Every structure is written in C-alpha cells, then in structure tokens.
C-alpha cells in the first residue's frame, strides 16, 4: 500500500471547497428482530438467535416489526422530516454469504421519512444539515474472515458467519449534500454524528455504540474548485467507527482529493475504507464494478400506511430534544457553550444532571465528572456513564467535601474506593479512615507543634512574608498524612502568627 | 367398493363412525401407491411409517372419545414444495435434494391439526415452474388417463396421485394455473383460492405475489373440505387476509345456480383452442342455462396481455426468491475443494443444481429487473396487472362468476413441449389472469374431448373472497353432468 500524496489542509481549503454527505446506519434497540421474533441481544453465542425467517430458509416469510416502524417514525419526526402516507419495502438483490436470502429487505424510492434537517453547533455557530431520507431495513449477518492479511474475504483461508445480527432492524439516515462548511467540514461531520447520536439516545431507540457497530457512518466527500458551483466526483468512506475517525476521515479525503485534483488527476467514484491506525483511506470497490441491485417492491410485505392521527400522537410524545435540553441546562448550570460541548463529548451531561438531581451543586457535579472521573474513565477506556459509581454517590462525596469532612485529595481516595467496589462513600471513609483532622482545636494543636518545630519560618511570616505559610501548611499536611483541610490550616497558621 | 375409490367425505364419515379405521384407510392407499406409482410416479417421497403413525394417533384419539374434524384420518398427498419437518422437501430440484426443513409450513401444520394423514410428497416441475412435471429433476409424472401424457403441472404429482386413486386428496400451489391446469387434464377438481386466503408460510416461493396453495380432489365437496381445513388467516404471512374463510363447504353442498349470472370470457376461444375442448365448454354453458343460470358473453380485452405480463412478473420475483440457493447454508454444494472462492462455489452450485427452465426464468427475471429495463418490463407488467383487475371489476358488475375452458387443449404428450417453452406457456393462457389479480378460480371436469377421449376442464372464476361461488357453480355442474353420465368422469379412465 503506497502512501497517498496529500495536500496540506490549509492549502487544500484555499483552492477547493468541500461538499459533505453522511449516511448513518443505526441499529434499533427493539427487543426482537425486524421481520421475526428472534432476540437481538448483543454478544450472544454465534447463531443462537436465529430462526427460519432470519436464516432465510426456503418457504419462510417476513412480518414487519411494528415497534421498529414506530421508532423510525419518531426518528423522522425528531429530524423534522415528512412522514410518508404510504410506502413500501423493497428488495435489494446481491449475493453475499452473510446475507441469508441473497437480498436485503430495505426501502428504495419510497422511504418512510424524508426531507428534514438537523441543526448542529460548531464553534458557537449553527449549521443546518439537510436530511434527504430516513428508511428502515434489515441488517446482514456478520462475517469473520480467518487467515489472509487483510481480514477481508479475498485471501482468507475460510470465513465464519454469525447470523445473530441478520435481521436486526437498521435505520439508514442520509443527509443532503452539505455545502458551505468550508474549513469546518471535518468538525461539522463530527458534530452532526454527535448530535445524531444524542438524538437517538434521547429518543431511546438505540444504544448507538459506534464501537459495537450499532451506529455506523459512511462519509461522502467531494471537492469543487473555489469559485465553481459544480460538484466534483465524490468518494464514500466506510469503516469509520468513532466520532474522532469521522473528523479524521473527512480531513484526509479533502487532503487526498485536493492533491489529485491539483495534479490534474480525476477522482474515481468509489467506496473507500478508513484505517484507524494510519488515519488514511484506501480504495474499495469502484462504481464501475458496482452491483445492479435490481430493486423491486417486496412482494412478501404489505405497504406501510401510518395513520395520521397516530403520527401526530408520536410527534406530541417526543421527548425534549438534545439541543433544546442543552440550551436549558446551560442556563440552569451557568456554563459556557464550550464547557457544555466538552461535557457532551465526554458523555458527561447525563451523569452531571443526575448528580445535581441528587443534591450536588452544578459546579461540584461538573468538577467531579469532568475531572477525576473523566480521567479514570480515560485510563480504563470505559465510557463515563459506565464507571462503577452512581451520580448519587458522587453527590454524596461532594456533600462530604462541602461539610468539611473531606478535602479534595481525600475525596479522590473515596471515589477510588467506590470504584474499587468498597461500598458507599461513607463506608469507604469509615473503612479507610479518611477523615479530615478534626475541628480547629485538633488542627490547632498540630499547627502549634509545627510552629514550634519551624521557628525561622514562623518568624518570616510574623514579619509579613505571608507566602512562607505554604511551607508550614505542607508540614501540617505531612503531620496529618494529608487528612487536613489545607485551606483551613493556612487560615489558622496566619491567625496564630498575627498575619491574617 | 374399495376404500381407495371412496370420496374423502365418505372416508371421513366411515372413520368417524368406526366402520373403518384410519390405519386401514391409510394402508389401503399405501398399497395402491405400491401397486401403481412405478407407472404414475406421482410421489417423490412416500412416508409409510409416519403416515401409519399419524393414522394410529387419529384412531387412538377417536377411541378416547375426542371430537375430530370431518377429514380426520383421511389421507392426503402433499406437494413437495411445502416444508415438512419430518420429510425431505426438494421442490423437484437437485439443488434441494436431501434437504430436510427444520419446520412445518402453515399448510402442513394445519393438515396435521385437522388429523389428515400425509402419505408423502408429490412430484412437481422444478420450483413449480412448468405445466407438465417435465421439469422435475426427478423425472416426470404420468397422466393416469394415458401414461404417455403429462398430468399437467406444476402440481402434476398431486393431480396424478388423486386421479390414480393413490390419495383422495392432495395439495397444490397455483402461480399461473399450477392447480387448475393439472386438475383439468387429469379429470379432477382443483381450486386456486383467493390470494391471501391460504397461507404461503413454508411454501417455497416461486413468485410471491402470485403463489397460492389450494386443494385437489375427485369431487367438489371434497375439495371444499380440504380448502376449509388448511385455509384462513396466518399471522406468519403478511399477505394473508385477516377475514373468515368464505363458506366453501356450504356452497359445495348448495350446488344451485338458479338466478346466477354467468359470464363467458369472449377472449378465451378461437385459434389455438382444441375443438373438443370448445365443444365440451359450450355444452357446459348450455347446461348452466338449463339449470336456471343466465349466461352472457363478457369481454375482458386486457386478458390478452396477461400471459406476457405474467412472464415478466413471475420470473422477476423468482430471480430474487431463488437467489438464496447459494450453497452456503443448505442444499447442494458444488466445487468446494478449498481452492475456490465463495462466489465460484455459488456459481458452480447454481449451474449444476438448477434445471434449464429455472435458469431460463432466473435470466428473464434478472434482465427484467435490471437498471434501465425495470420500467419497460416489470413496471409495464404491473400496469397490465391493474388493467386486468379493472376488466375483472367491470365484469363482476354484470355477472357473479366468469367461465372459460381451463386449458386450451387436453393433456399433451410427455416431452412434447419440452423444447418449446412458448407452447408450454400457452397451457396457462386462461388461468393466469386470476393469479395476476388474486381472484378465486376452480377447475371442474366437464367431459372428454372427442378427438382423444381425454378430460376437459371448466374454469369458474369469482371475485376476491368469492371462493364460495366457485364451489357453488362447480358443484352444480358436477351434479348435473354426473347424473347425465351416470357415474363420475374418472370411472371412464382406463385401469392402471
């Protein structure tokens, strides 16, 4: 694999304007599959959640999952789409071992939802991303190609197929071409995917875990020379499995395509694969060898004609959408858009909200989740919300600090204990003996001893060198093995030495 | 009278009264199969053990005082396109040879639930594509009236089994005439119910929007009893109609056409129709008049486009439905020697496993659905379908049922049309319109053609969910003709 020539990003943006498109597949979190009653639990032993229908056995027939249709309509409504009055499923025909019927039941020219938009914020600016369509289809099985260098079917010694995933309801959300993002194209793509993920979570229709494949993005990028209004040839990049990768893939395609175009070359309309390790894309299947999918209306299913009153009921029942909610929380918590964005990216909004609900101040809640806990989540590679600590426990730790029982250092140790499964914060405090050295009286005795041990330093302070107090505070902390309130210790030291 | 000459209704009653056991009835038919099936070749699989076990079960339940249905203990031959958890299901194809499904089709399950004893699986044109059983990978079935002739198709094993007294009842599927045409050329009754009136779940799909399971019997009442036994709404089939089964048994018993308006489809006559067929059809029209019906001529101009439309729609759907036979999960696998890719194994398997007619239709359908051709072929064909529906609707404003010959000719010779697909396709000329619109239609015997002394069928078509009308008119014709002949038509068939 030769490393492609790239044009530096700034130069590329100076000469070309990018046009973006994103196709997102979201696995719905319905209890059963799209066209049969099989369970959809992730991670079950291979080929244990299958039946004649999702295995495509001869004679079997699909029956559409009403819950999946409802979820798709909710998604469409949340994306400001029109909902089709009448539409059909269609068969997409192609041969592949992980597709049990050798056709996929999808939707073609009659999507369930169409013509909407999603507003996303990038650097405080609102970008409106048009939504072309939202349609419903079934997922394929999952192939594991064993042997060979690439992990792809070509060159593999043999392949294994797990049909547990076959027939899981999949919603495809396709944007309209997004123009005018200019140099923010990578950020816009990422912000769109982030916002979409938040939206899916708020609707409760999917767990949208990119690392488990329950949300997958394909990125379309094309360039047009500055001053032109004619779109260039686009590439479609697959295998983009994280929000960060989305940003990197867009940037890479801009740099790669710009280099080719500047060199007088042409962009081939093709599918490309993103490589997480190198941040590059490589050529997949080109459109010349592209399949003719021979779409036609699925004769085994009846058309979907959502009742208008029901659609309005669903609209009325939509939860508060993430962007609205963030605006509300920002004003309630008094945080900047940037801080909110950071919390959003870290997955901290829900935990912070719950911690506040459990009694903590917004500042405290944010401090613990975005600080110590975010660090620990990063270290262990665990999503923040999945750390073994509850918002109520965090709120309790914050309360212990506020009432003076703990200092921040001790609080961190308590959280460590909670994460290690040592019990509730109060239990950890008791078991580890983590308590600030008592009240002023007890602390005062320690300070008196420290002043007596360090007469030189004490004299400096008496003569007005207040900064020297740090040394005595350090000595107090050492003497109490860190279990003292450093701030209070400093106050008492200054008081005792007449420097307050 | 031998048990195998009895009607299904009689056998059911005899078993119910204890006059004869289900085991005796089953054994009599198994004996008959052993005696004649090497000549007829109606069966691909005879399930001797499981049939006798089922019969014993019926006898035991009867003895225990359980209330059973009218067909409990009566044998049935089952077309080998319905899945059966305890028998192979081949669809007449090498590609599925030896495949044993893990599940029962809804029709299969309902046969069992009604206490019917499944004798075995019957021969068919591969994946129900054909009008002769010439296209079966396992050799053709033979017409009991003349063993050198076809028993029709695709459900030819089922028609032959009933006509040869190997079973009083059998199941079939009708996509373009695959029940009615075999019934007509073997002198028995065959009914295509309203599309969606009988479940397709577990019926291996040929053309999903057309396939319809239906019954064969030697008389109209028996057909109605079997129809009732396996029909009705099935939540596993989205295209199944959620309404009660029309009162078919009651209609078969009513057998009265006085005051009914009957339309003769003008377009189904003339060139290509055998004179003996037209003569018997005309007599049937006169007979209906004499029974008090009003017979009028009706024009359905779009019907002439039905055949070409059908040969775009059915192959298109088939090309997609048959894609799954790819050697990956079940059935035949060719060329898997460790050196070939999955794609090559798929191609080699499909080349070896499908017969020429199946390949022809897959190619036709793949072409018709291709990008750039879809609108001109599949799209146009769907429009024709709408026109035919309108013709039917207009006709049913004037009449209660429409009638025509079931097929333009009597049974042709085995192999005669094997190399001439167009001639073969013409066998379904009169039956196809009802498939395109989902209407109900039945074929009942109306005599023998003068030229060849072979059976002629009368087709009676009724609107969607008007299945009872088919039985009502069919039973009236049957009763009048039998009283004229003094015996059922099949009594004239030569002994095997």
Interface residues (C-beta under 8 A of the other chain):
Chain A: X52 X55 X56 X57 X58 X59 X60 X61 X62 X63 X64 X91 X93 X95 X97 X100 X101 X102 X103 X153 X154 X159 X161 X292 X294 X295 X296 X299 X300 X301 X302
Chain B: X82 X83 X89 X91 X96 X99 X101 X102 X103 X105 X200 X201 X202 X203 X204 X205 X207 X208 X209 X235 X236 X237 X238 X239 X316 X317 X319 X320 X323 X324 X325 X326 X328 X329 X330 X341 X342 X343 X346 X366 X369 X370 X371 X374 X378
